[in-house]
Amino acid sequence: MSDHPQLLRRALLLLFAVATIVACSPAQPPSDSADDRTLTIGITQYPSTLHPNIDSMVAKSYLRGMTARALTIYNHDWQLQCSLCTELPTLENGLAKLQKTPDGEPGIAVTYTLPADLKWGDGTALTSGDFEFAWQVGRNPAVGVNNLEFYRSAYRFDIIDAQRFTLHLDRVTFGYNQLGDMYPLPRHLEAELYAADPAEYRHRTLYNSDVTRPGLYYGPYLITAAEQGASLTLARNPHWHGQSPYFDRIVVKAIQNTSALEANLLSGTIDMVAGELGLQLDQAISFAKRHGDKFNIVYKPGLQYEHIDLNLDNPILADLRVRQALLYGIDREEMNQRIFAGQQPQADGPVSPLDRVASSELKRYSYQPQRAAQLLEAAGWQMTDSGIRSNAQGQPLRLEIMSTAGNKTRELLQQVIQGQLLQIGVDLRINNQAPRVFFGQTTRERRFSALALFAWISAPESVPRSTLHSSEIPTAANNYAGQNYTGFRNAEMDQLLEQLETTLDFSQRLPLWHRLQQIYAEQLPVLPLFWRPNSYIYPLWLRGAKPTGHLDSSSNWIEEWHRQP
């Protein structure tokens, strides 16, 4: 096992100073080959499912941007707008109206209108009924959809006609018109499967068993071929209602090993690497030094939160002093400087400094190994001759950290953290898995015993209810719905999350946001690491691709991507 200084010296050899955008030589003219209308994209994960409303995975979101569209989306300027609807509902334009719920509580009715020519990829009309079906599926806790709280809140669905429907919500929230988590489902294909066994629907859906069925999609592209775990091929959707895309064919290759991803890029097997799921910053910096004149390399700061989830049901991690000691024992700033050339700032909590609700008054944990040792001793963990602490029962202070296999930067971070924590007497064992398993099962079902290293990507001012509210802890009883993988339970946090959503005035929301961040920093259900810029590596001839820096991936505008004319 390498110690911390050795790992950092090894990482330092890969690094150099970097500007925000790497200057590139003039774009190459397009060739006359038959492949001019094919774009091959490399990503590091293969989605665990293609069902739009089940499981949260960046790989699926990236592909979903090509094959589907949400009703609303945050644009490149971080402003909410319609993506599939024709007009954003607001209280001012009358498409959102305050009302009383059946219980006499404050509620709101929000009306959306769909384009008249909207169709599924098999030519079947996509109507309000498909959104109603998605709502019915989401309301059933046996299914285990992503955002169960939204579906619980949406207590009634009224179809006005084929293009218009009204959702009745049992709370008035400041995000009342955001509908980025609810995608329509093809009733004509999926209803029978769902009705047969709702609890098994997530496994039997055609989005798993027949992914090339055209009627599953309605975006600018359809999935026409799939090699499980390796690649997906997409072709133009003849029934797409929007701007016709330039490329006839998109090939998305899942290459989990980032060194292999780079090799495929240099060999021409892939044209580009998606920043949402590509090279980590240190690898992109090194790549730019060697090959920056051959590609357009863009670094986009944003809302990518690299962190370590802690399983708080683990008796060791249930002790706040141990959690605090772990964070005091990790030298994040030195890793930032040595591994990321100072370009990946340290995170202090779940809200990015780029977000307008970020607080500057938080408990911060600088690298203090002596303080970490004091906390561990106070928690009953004494140093032994072996260099590993143990408690009064002789149990060693041994923890397991899991992440996505093949991600070289995360693997390096794990090794550095392992060496740093060894200095304070913690025996950290590394156990990584393929991303499909890690995200599709291990985190979702809370199967990691101690630490899980990964990133969350959020939208601007996104209330972290699904990751912090006690009702969002995944269990077998709720079919593992929710994303509170740590098992965090805090009554004040629950109350704040509920208040935040229902406080319309920003000036009144802001102190609630600040208190939320304070509790997070004090209780440490998660170990914050970094705010991660994404590194996009484009071919010189590609135009129209523009990173967003938030949850809605650049692929949501893929119909605007094209070769330089």
Backbone torsions as a table, in degrees:
resi	resn	phi	psi	omega
1	MET	NA	123.0	-179.5
2	SER	-74.8	145.3	177.1
3	ASP	-88.1	173.0	-172.7
4	HIS	-59.8	-52.0	-178.7
5	PRO	-60.5	-37.9	179.4
6	GLN	-63.6	-41.9	-179.5
7	LEU	-65.3	-40.5	-179.9
8	LEU	-67.5	-37.8	177.7
9	ARG	-64.5	-38.2	178.1
10	ARG	-65.4	-42.1	179.1
11	ALA	-66.0	-34.6	-177.0
12	LEU	-62.1	-30.3	-179.6
13	LEU	-62.9	-21.2	-176.6
14	LEU	-90.2	-4.3	-163.8
15	LEU	-110.6	160.4	170.6
16	PHE	-162.1	166.7	-178.9
17	ALA	-66.3	148.8	-175.1
18	VAL	-139.4	142.7	172.4
19	ALA	-86.4	167.9	-178.3
20	THR	-64.6	-39.8	176.6
21	ILE	-122.8	130.6	178.2
22	VAL	-82.3	124.5	179.8
23	ALA	-69.2	139.9	-176.8
24	CYS	-124.5	158.9	175.7
25	SER	-72.4	166.4	-178.0
26	PRO	-54.5	147.6	-176.3
27	ALA	-62.4	143.0	177.4
28	GLN	-76.6	143.4	177.9
29	PRO	-70.5	150.7	179.3
30	PRO	-66.5	149.9	178.6
31	SER	-85.7	176.2	180.0
32	ASP	-100.8	13.3	-176.2
33	SER	-73.5	166.2	179.5
34	ALA	-69.5	-12.7	-178.1
35	ASP	-88.7	5.4	-179.3
36	ASP	-57.5	-29.6	-176.7
37	ARG	-101.4	17.5	174.8
38	THR	-116.7	133.1	176.1
39	LEU	-120.3	125.1	180.0
40	THR	-111.0	123.0	-172.8
41	ILE	-115.2	136.3	175.5
42	GLY	-103.2	132.8	173.5
43	ILE	-133.4	168.3	-173.7
44	THR	-101.9	1.8	-179.2
45	GLN	-136.2	152.1	170.3
46	TYR	-110.9	132.8	-173.8
47	PRO	-65.2	144.5	178.3
48	SER	-72.8	-26.0	175.2
49	THR	-155.7	157.6	174.6
50	LEU	-104.8	4.4	176.2
51	HIS	-64.6	126.1	-171.8
52	PRO	-67.8	-22.5	-173.9
53	ASN	-112.0	6.9	-178.9
54	ILE	-122.9	131.7	-179.7
55	ASP	70.3	137.0	175.4
56	SER	-105.8	115.6	-179.4
57	MET	-150.7	132.7	-175.5
58	VAL	-62.2	-36.4	179.8
59	ALA	-59.1	-42.4	178.6
60	LYS	-67.1	-42.4	179.6
61	SER	-60.4	-39.7	-179.8
62	TYR	-63.9	-45.4	177.8
63	LEU	-69.0	-36.2	-179.8
64	ARG	-62.1	-30.2	176.7
65	GLY	-62.2	-23.2	179.9
66	MET	-92.3	-27.2	-171.4
67	THR	-109.9	-8.8	-176.8
68	ALA	-154.6	173.8	174.6
69	ARG	-146.2	141.7	173.9
70	ALA	-77.9	163.3	176.9
71	LEU	-63.7	-41.8	179.7
72	THR	-126.4	158.5	-176.8
73	ILE	-152.5	151.8	169.9
74	TYR	-89.3	128.8	-176.7
75	ASN	-84.1	-170.4	-176.6
76	HIS	-68.8	-19.5	176.6
77	ASP	-94.3	9.3	177.2
78	TRP	67.0	30.5	176.9
79	GLN	-108.8	140.1	179.9
80	LEU	-74.6	136.1	177.7
81	GLN	-149.0	167.9	174.2
82	CYS	-71.5	140.7	171.0
83	SER	-113.0	-44.3	178.9
84	LEU	-112.4	-27.1	179.2
85	CYS	-77.6	167.8	-178.4
86	THR	-95.3	-22.7	178.1
87	GLU	-152.3	132.7	-178.9
88	LEU	-70.6	121.6	-179.6
89	PRO	-68.3	135.5	174.5
90	THR	-141.1	163.9	174.1
91	LEU	-65.6	-31.3	-177.6
92	GLU	-70.6	-38.8	-178.8
93	ASN	-89.9	1.5	174.7
94	GLY	83.6	-3.4	178.2
95	LEU	-79.4	-10.9	170.4
96	ALA	-121.0	130.7	-176.4
97	LYS	-134.2	132.8	175.4
98	LEU	-68.6	143.6	179.7
99	GLN	-155.4	173.4	174.9
100	LYS	-98.4	141.6	174.7
101	THR	-76.5	169.7	176.3
102	PRO	-56.7	-22.9	178.4
103	ASP	-89.7	3.4	179.5
104	GLY	82.7	10.1	179.6
105	GLU	-90.4	160.2	178.4
106	PRO	-64.5	132.1	177.9
107	GLY	-141.8	-175.6	-178.6
108	ILE	-149.9	144.0	176.5
109	ALA	-112.9	127.5	-175.3
110	VAL	-123.3	126.0	-175.3
111	THR	-109.6	130.5	179.2
112	TYR	-117.7	148.2	176.5
113	THR	-122.4	131.5	180.0
114	LEU	-95.7	154.7	172.7
115	PRO	-60.1	145.1	-174.7
116	ALA	-68.8	-26.2	-174.2
117	ASP	-101.4	23.6	-176.6
118	LEU	-75.2	130.5	-178.7
119	LYS	-140.1	152.5	168.7
120	TRP	-73.5	166.5	-176.0
121	GLY	-65.7	-14.5	176.2
122	ASP	-95.1	7.1	177.6
123	GLY	93.0	-8.0	177.4
124	THR	-70.2	136.7	180.0
125	ALA	-61.6	135.1	173.7
126	LEU	-95.2	118.3	-170.7
127	THR	-127.7	-179.8	175.5
128	SER	-56.4	-30.2	-179.9
129	GLY	-62.4	-30.5	178.3
130	ASP	-72.8	-33.1	173.5
131	PHE	-71.0	-37.0	177.2
132	GLU	-63.6	-39.7	178.4
133	PHE	-63.7	-42.7	176.9
134	ALA	-60.6	-39.1	177.6
135	TRP	-64.1	-42.8	179.0
136	GLN	-62.7	-42.9	178.5
137	VAL	-63.7	-45.2	-178.6
138	GLY	-64.8	-31.9	-178.8
139	ARG	-71.1	-19.9	-177.0
140	ASN	-85.1	111.0	-177.8
141	PRO	-63.9	-17.1	179.8
142	ALA	-68.9	-20.7	-177.0
143	VAL	-78.5	-43.1	-179.4
144	GLY	80.1	56.5	179.1
145	VAL	-78.5	173.8	-175.6
146	ASN	-62.8	-56.2	-170.0
147	ASN	-110.5	72.8	-174.8
148	LEU	-61.8	-35.3	-178.0
149	GLU	-63.1	-38.6	177.4
150	PHE	-60.7	-46.0	-178.2
151	TYR	-67.8	-33.4	175.4
152	ARG	-64.7	-41.4	-178.1
153	SER	-68.7	-33.5	-179.4
154	ALA	-81.5	84.4	-169.0
155	TYR	-81.6	-14.8	-180.0
156	ARG	-145.2	144.6	179.2
157	PHE	-128.6	117.8	-180.0
158	ASP	-111.6	123.4	173.5
159	ILE	-87.8	122.2	176.7
160	ILE	-86.4	-48.9	172.7
161	ASP	-159.3	-169.1	-174.1
162	ALA	-62.0	-26.4	-177.8
163	GLN	-107.9	-8.3	-175.2
164	ARG	-128.1	140.5	176.2
165	PHE	-150.0	159.1	179.8
166	THR	-124.6	129.0	173.5
167	LEU	-99.1	132.1	177.8
168	HIS	-106.1	118.0	-176.8
169	LEU	-106.8	141.6	-175.1
170	ASP	-86.0	6.6	176.2
171	ARG	-143.5	149.2	174.9
172	VAL	-97.5	106.3	-178.6
173	THR	-108.8	159.4	178.6
174	PHE	-68.9	-19.8	176.0
175	GLY	-102.3	36.2	-173.5
176	TYR	-59.8	-27.4	-176.3
177	ASN	-102.4	6.7	176.5
178	GLN	-83.4	120.1	179.7
179	LEU	-133.6	58.1	-179.1
180	GLY	-92.1	-6.5	-177.6
181	ASP	-103.3	-3.6	-175.7
182	MET	-116.0	109.3	178.2
183	TYR	-105.7	142.8	178.2
184	PRO	-65.4	153.1	175.6
185	LEU	-119.9	141.0	-177.5
186	PRO	-70.8	98.7	-178.4
187	ARG	-56.4	-37.3	-175.9
188	HIS	-67.8	-16.6	178.9
189	LEU	-110.2	-34.2	-169.3
190	GLU	-103.0	-19.3	-172.5
191	ALA	-60.3	-41.5	-178.1
192	GLU	-66.7	-40.1	178.4
193	LEU	-63.9	-40.7	-180.0
194	TYR	-67.3	-45.2	-177.1
195	ALA	-64.1	-30.5	-176.9
196	ALA	-65.5	-38.3	-179.0
197	ASP	-165.6	90.1	-177.7
198	PRO	-55.7	-37.0	-177.3
199	ALA	-67.8	-27.0	179.7
200	GLU	-99.5	-0.8	-175.7
201	TYR	-57.2	-41.8	-177.0
202	ARG	-59.5	-26.0	179.7
203	HIS	-92.1	-29.1	-174.1
204	ARG	-96.3	-6.8	-178.2
205	THR	-54.8	147.9	177.1
206	LEU	-64.2	-21.1	176.4
207	TYR	-65.1	-13.6	173.2
208	ASN	-105.7	-41.0	-170.4
209	SER	-92.4	-20.5	-176.2
210	ASP	-147.4	64.8	-168.2
211	VAL	-69.2	-14.1	179.4
212	THR	-94.7	8.8	177.1
213	ARG	-67.4	118.0	-174.7
214	PRO	-58.5	-33.4	-175.0
215	GLY	-71.1	-0.9	177.1
216	LEU	-83.7	-14.0	-169.7
217	TYR	-127.0	159.7	-180.0
218	TYR	-148.4	11.8	178.6
219	GLY	-85.0	-168.2	-179.5
220	PRO	-67.5	-16.3	-179.4
221	TYR	-131.4	153.9	173.3
222	LEU	-115.6	148.6	174.6
223	ILE	-82.5	121.5	-176.3
224	THR	-109.9	-16.7	178.1
225	ALA	-154.3	146.0	-179.8
226	ALA	-142.4	127.8	170.9
227	GLU	-109.7	105.0	-170.8
228	GLN	-49.3	125.4	177.6
229	GLY	79.7	-5.4	-172.7
230	ALA	-124.2	-48.5	-174.5
231	SER	-160.7	158.7	173.6
232	LEU	-134.6	136.0	179.0
233	THR	-112.3	133.6	-177.8
234	LEU	-123.0	145.6	177.5
235	ALA	-128.1	160.9	179.9
236	ARG	-53.8	141.2	175.2
237	ASN	-90.2	113.4	-178.1
238	PRO	-66.0	-14.7	-178.1
239	HIS	-105.9	9.8	178.6
240	TRP	-64.0	132.1	-173.2
241	HIS	-87.3	-12.7	-173.5
242	GLY	-98.5	-158.4	-179.7
243	GLN	-59.6	133.4	-179.5
244	SER	-69.2	128.8	-178.9
245	PRO	-72.0	155.0	-180.0
246	TYR	-73.5	-45.4	-174.1
247	PHE	-80.7	135.0	176.6
248	ASP	-75.1	-31.3	-172.4
249	ARG	-142.1	137.5	173.5
250	ILE	-120.4	130.5	174.1
251	VAL	-115.9	124.1	178.6
252	VAL	-111.4	115.4	-179.1
253	LYS	-103.7	129.1	176.7
254	ALA	-93.6	111.2	-179.3
255	ILE	-123.5	98.6	-169.6
256	GLN	-68.0	-34.8	-179.4
257	ASN	-81.4	119.8	-173.5
258	THR	-70.5	-25.7	173.7
259	SER	-67.2	-41.0	176.3
260	ALA	-67.1	-34.5	177.1
261	LEU	-60.5	-45.1	178.2
262	GLU	-63.2	-41.9	-179.9
263	ALA	-63.2	-39.8	178.3
264	ASN	-65.9	-34.6	177.6
265	LEU	-66.9	-45.0	-178.1
266	LEU	-69.2	-29.7	179.9
267	SER	-81.4	-11.6	-178.9
268	GLY	88.3	4.8	177.9
269	THR	-65.6	-34.1	172.2
270	ILE	-122.1	153.4	-179.4
271	ASP	-88.6	-30.7	-172.9
272	MET	-152.8	164.2	174.1
273	VAL	-118.9	123.9	-179.7
274	ALA	-69.5	130.2	179.9
275	GLY	-66.2	-28.0	179.8
276	GLU	-63.2	-31.0	-177.4
277	LEU	-147.4	65.7	-176.7
278	GLY	-135.5	-137.5	179.5
279	LEU	-72.6	140.6	173.1
280	GLN	-71.9	165.8	-172.0
281	LEU	-56.6	-44.8	-177.6
282	ASP	-63.5	-37.1	178.7
283	GLN	-70.0	-39.2	179.0
284	ALA	-65.7	-37.9	177.8
285	ILE	-61.5	-47.7	178.9
286	SER	-63.3	-41.8	179.7
287	PHE	-63.0	-42.0	-178.2
288	ALA	-63.5	-36.1	179.0
289	LYS	-62.5	-36.9	-175.5
290	ARG	-90.5	-30.7	-170.4
291	HIS	-135.6	16.6	-174.0
292	GLY	-61.9	-23.2	-180.0
293	ASP	-78.6	-10.0	-177.7
294	LYS	-99.9	-10.4	-175.6
295	PHE	-139.3	161.7	171.5
296	ASN	-97.9	110.2	-174.4
297	ILE	-110.1	123.3	-175.5
298	VAL	-122.6	132.0	175.2
299	TYR	-106.6	122.2	-175.9
300	LYS	-117.7	108.0	172.2
301	PRO	-66.6	153.7	-179.1
302	GLY	-176.9	-145.9	-170.3
303	LEU	-107.6	39.6	177.6
304	GLN	-96.4	112.6	-171.3
305	TYR	-106.5	100.5	177.2
306	GLU	-82.0	128.0	-171.7
307	HIS	-157.3	175.7	175.8
308	ILE	-122.6	114.0	172.9
309	ASP	-73.1	140.2	178.0
310	LEU	-112.0	131.8	175.9
311	ASN	-80.2	102.8	-174.0
312	LEU	-76.1	-5.1	172.1
313	ASP	-80.4	-11.7	173.8
314	ASN	-72.3	121.7	-175.6
315	PRO	-55.4	-32.9	179.3
316	ILE	-66.1	-45.3	-175.9
317	LEU	-81.6	-11.8	176.0
318	ALA	-67.2	-18.8	179.5
319	ASP	-85.2	115.7	-178.4
320	LEU	-56.2	-35.5	-178.7
321	ARG	-62.3	-35.8	177.4
322	VAL	-68.1	-43.5	179.8
323	ARG	-60.8	-44.6	178.9
324	GLN	-63.7	-40.6	-180.0
325	ALA	-61.9	-41.1	179.2
326	LEU	-59.3	-43.1	-177.9
327	LEU	-72.6	-38.4	175.0
328	TYR	-62.9	-26.2	-176.6
329	GLY	-87.5	-1.2	179.9
330	ILE	-107.6	123.3	-178.6
331	ASP	-91.7	82.9	-176.3
332	ARG	-68.8	-38.4	-177.0
333	GLU	-67.8	-38.6	177.6
334	GLU	-66.5	-37.9	176.0
335	MET	-63.0	-40.5	178.4
336	ASN	-60.1	-46.9	-177.0
337	GLN	-70.1	-43.1	-173.7
338	ARG	-82.5	-37.2	-176.1
339	ILE	-94.5	-37.1	-173.2
340	PHE	-112.9	15.9	176.2
341	ALA	53.9	31.5	177.4
342	GLY	74.3	9.8	-174.4
343	GLN	-97.4	-1.0	-177.7
344	GLN	-122.0	89.1	-171.2
345	PRO	-65.7	150.0	178.6
346	GLN	-65.0	139.8	176.5
347	ALA	-97.4	143.3	176.0
348	ASP	-111.9	-5.3	-178.6
349	GLY	179.0	-169.5	-171.6
350	PRO	-85.3	0.8	-178.2
351	VAL	-112.4	122.6	-177.6
352	SER	-68.7	145.1	172.8
353	PRO	-59.4	-19.2	177.7
354	LEU	-76.2	-17.5	-178.8
355	ASP	-83.3	141.0	-175.1
356	ARG	-67.4	-13.1	-178.9
357	VAL	-98.2	6.8	-178.7
358	ALA	-64.8	142.2	178.1
359	SER	-103.3	142.8	177.3
360	SER	-98.9	-1.0	-176.1
361	GLU	-114.4	77.0	-178.2
362	LEU	-125.3	156.1	169.4
363	LYS	-69.3	126.0	-178.1
364	ARG	-116.1	147.1	-175.5
365	TYR	-116.8	94.4	173.8
366	SER	-79.7	170.7	-178.9
367	TYR	-71.0	109.9	-179.2
368	GLN	-138.9	79.4	-176.4
369	PRO	-61.6	-31.6	178.2
370	GLN	-67.5	-41.2	176.5
371	ARG	-63.3	-40.2	177.9
372	ALA	-59.9	-43.7	179.9
373	ALA	-63.2	-40.5	178.2
374	GLN	-61.6	-42.8	-179.8
375	LEU	-64.8	-42.3	179.9
376	LEU	-65.2	-39.8	177.5
377	GLU	-64.8	-40.0	177.6
378	ALA	-64.4	-28.4	179.3
379	ALA	-84.8	1.3	176.0
380	GLY	95.6	13.0	-179.0
381	TRP	-105.4	107.1	-175.9
382	GLN	-102.4	145.3	179.7
383	MET	-71.5	141.3	178.3
384	THR	-115.0	173.8	-179.8
385	ASP	-63.3	-24.2	-179.4
386	SER	-74.5	-10.9	-176.1
387	GLY	88.6	-2.1	177.6
388	ILE	-111.5	131.9	179.6
389	ARG	-72.1	155.6	174.3
390	SER	-144.5	161.8	178.9
391	ASN	-95.9	-174.0	-174.9
392	ALA	-63.3	-24.0	179.9
393	GLN	-88.2	1.0	179.9
394	GLY	85.3	7.0	179.3
395	GLN	-74.7	126.0	179.5
396	PRO	-72.6	151.3	177.6
397	LEU	-82.0	79.7	-174.7
398	ARG	-117.2	128.6	-179.4
399	LEU	-133.2	153.8	179.1
400	GLU	-111.0	135.9	175.1
401	ILE	-115.4	132.0	-178.1
402	MET	-120.1	152.6	175.5
403	SER	-161.4	-164.4	-176.6
404	THR	-88.9	120.2	-179.6
405	ALA	-65.8	143.6	177.3
406	GLY	93.0	-13.6	177.5
407	ASN	-85.1	101.5	-171.3
408	LYS	-62.9	-36.2	-179.3
409	THR	-67.7	-44.4	178.2
410	ARG	-64.4	-37.7	178.3
411	GLU	-63.8	-38.8	176.6
412	LEU	-66.7	-43.3	177.5
413	LEU	-58.5	-43.5	179.3
414	GLN	-58.9	-43.7	-178.2
415	GLN	-66.5	-40.4	178.5
416	VAL	-65.3	-45.7	178.8
417	ILE	-62.4	-39.6	177.2
418	GLN	-57.9	-44.7	179.3
419	GLY	-67.8	-38.3	179.7
420	GLN	-66.3	-44.1	-178.1
421	LEU	-70.9	-27.1	175.3
422	LEU	-62.2	-31.1	-179.8
423	GLN	-65.0	-22.8	177.8
424	ILE	-106.3	11.4	172.7
425	GLY	91.4	20.5	179.3
426	VAL	-104.6	127.0	178.0
427	ASP	-92.8	101.4	-177.0
428	LEU	-101.6	122.1	180.0
429	ARG	-105.2	137.7	-177.0
430	ILE	-99.8	132.7	179.0
431	ASN	-147.0	100.5	-175.8
432	ASN	-103.8	160.2	-176.9
433	GLN	-137.1	161.2	172.5
434	ALA	-58.5	141.5	-176.3
435	PRO	-53.0	-37.4	-178.6
436	ARG	-62.8	-36.3	178.6
437	VAL	-78.2	-44.2	-176.9
438	PHE	-60.8	-46.0	-178.9
439	PHE	-87.1	-34.9	-175.7
440	GLY	-77.3	-20.4	-175.8
441	GLN	-137.7	-53.2	-170.7
442	THR	-63.0	-52.6	179.2
443	THR	-75.3	-44.2	-176.7
444	ARG	-58.2	-38.6	-179.4
445	GLU	-100.6	11.9	176.9
446	ARG	54.6	46.2	-179.1
447	ARG	-89.5	-6.8	176.9
448	PHE	-75.9	135.9	-172.5
449	SER	-79.7	-25.5	-173.6
450	ALA	-143.6	-72.8	-172.9
451	LEU	-120.6	140.6	177.2
452	ALA	-133.7	118.0	-176.9
453	LEU	-98.7	119.4	177.1
454	PHE	-165.1	-171.0	-178.2
455	ALA	-127.2	144.1	167.1
456	TRP	-101.8	144.5	173.5
457	ILE	-121.7	129.5	-173.6
458	SER	-125.7	171.8	173.2
459	ALA	-94.5	163.9	177.8
460	PRO	-57.7	137.3	-178.9
461	GLU	45.6	50.6	-179.8
462	SER	-90.7	116.6	-178.5
463	VAL	-69.1	122.6	-174.4
464	PRO	-81.1	46.0	-178.3
465	ARG	-61.5	-44.2	-173.7
466	SER	-67.1	-21.6	-178.8
467	THR	-101.8	-14.0	-174.4
468	LEU	-125.1	-19.3	-178.1
469	HIS	-77.4	140.7	-176.2
470	SER	-65.1	-25.1	178.8
471	SER	-75.4	-7.5	-177.1
472	GLU	-102.7	16.9	176.9
473	ILE	-76.4	122.1	-179.4
474	PRO	-67.6	133.3	176.8
475	THR	-140.7	165.8	175.8
476	ALA	-62.6	-32.5	-177.8
477	ALA	-65.4	-33.0	178.9
478	ASN	-104.0	19.5	179.9
479	ASN	56.3	35.5	175.3
480	TYR	59.3	39.8	171.4
481	ALA	-81.2	154.8	-178.3
482	GLY	94.2	161.2	-175.7
483	GLN	-128.6	19.9	175.3
484	ASN	-82.5	72.4	-174.3
485	TYR	-69.3	-21.7	-179.9
486	THR	-75.1	-23.5	-173.6
487	GLY	78.9	27.7	-177.2
488	PHE	-68.6	129.6	178.3
489	ARG	-130.0	115.3	-179.5
490	ASN	-149.9	116.7	-173.8
491	ALA	-62.5	-40.6	179.7
492	GLU	-66.5	-39.0	177.7
493	MET	-63.1	-43.6	177.2
494	ASP	-56.8	-45.6	-178.7
495	GLN	-64.5	-41.9	179.0
496	LEU	-63.2	-43.5	179.2
497	LEU	-59.6	-42.1	179.8
498	GLU	-69.3	-39.6	177.7
499	GLN	-66.1	-42.0	-179.2
500	LEU	-56.0	-46.6	-176.2
501	GLU	-64.4	-30.5	-173.3
502	THR	-102.3	5.8	178.2
503	THR	-98.3	109.2	-174.0
504	LEU	-79.0	-32.6	-176.5
505	ASP	-79.5	122.9	-175.9
506	PHE	-62.0	-39.2	-178.5
507	SER	-63.6	-27.4	176.6
508	GLN	-85.3	-25.9	177.9
509	ARG	-73.8	-33.5	-171.0
510	LEU	-57.6	-47.3	178.1
511	PRO	-64.3	-28.5	175.8
512	LEU	-66.8	-42.5	176.3
513	TRP	-59.3	-43.7	-177.9
514	HIS	-65.0	-39.9	178.5
515	ARG	-66.5	-39.1	177.7
516	LEU	-57.4	-45.5	-178.8
517	GLN	-67.2	-33.3	177.9
518	GLN	-66.2	-45.5	178.6
519	ILE	-60.6	-43.1	-179.8
520	TYR	-58.3	-46.1	-178.9
521	ALA	-69.1	-32.5	-179.6
522	GLU	-76.8	-40.0	-173.9
523	GLN	-91.4	-24.3	176.3
524	LEU	49.3	60.3	170.8
525	PRO	-68.3	-15.6	-176.8
526	VAL	-137.2	148.3	172.0
527	LEU	-95.7	107.6	179.1
528	PRO	-69.5	139.5	177.8
529	LEU	-114.8	-75.2	-172.0
530	PHE	-142.0	159.8	163.4
531	TRP	-97.5	116.2	-167.1
532	ARG	-98.0	116.2	169.5
533	PRO	-70.0	145.1	174.5
534	ASN	-92.1	144.8	-177.3
535	SER	-111.9	113.5	-178.1
536	TYR	-102.7	127.3	179.3
537	ILE	-116.6	106.2	-175.5
538	TYR	-107.0	151.1	168.7
539	PRO	-68.0	152.3	-176.6
540	LEU	-62.0	-24.5	-175.6
541	TRP	-88.4	-7.5	-175.6
542	LEU	-81.9	134.0	177.4
543	ARG	-127.2	155.3	174.8
544	GLY	93.4	-17.8	179.6
545	ALA	-79.6	127.0	-174.9
546	LYS	-142.7	118.3	178.7
547	PRO	-64.6	154.0	179.6
548	THR	-103.5	-32.9	-175.7
549	GLY	83.7	5.8	179.6
550	HIS	-140.6	-166.7	-171.1
551	LEU	-59.8	-37.5	-177.3
552	ASP	-80.0	112.7	-170.0
553	SER	-72.8	163.0	-179.2
554	SER	-63.0	-22.7	-178.3
555	SER	-67.0	-13.8	177.3
556	ASN	-67.7	-8.7	177.0
557	TRP	-121.3	29.9	-173.0
558	ILE	-65.6	-23.9	177.8
559	GLU	-66.7	-13.5	177.5
560	GLU	-91.9	-8.1	-179.3
561	TRP	-76.7	140.2	-178.6
562	HIS	-162.0	164.5	171.0
563	ARG	-76.3	152.1	175.8
564	GLN	-62.0	127.4	-177.5
565	PRO	-66.0	NA	NA
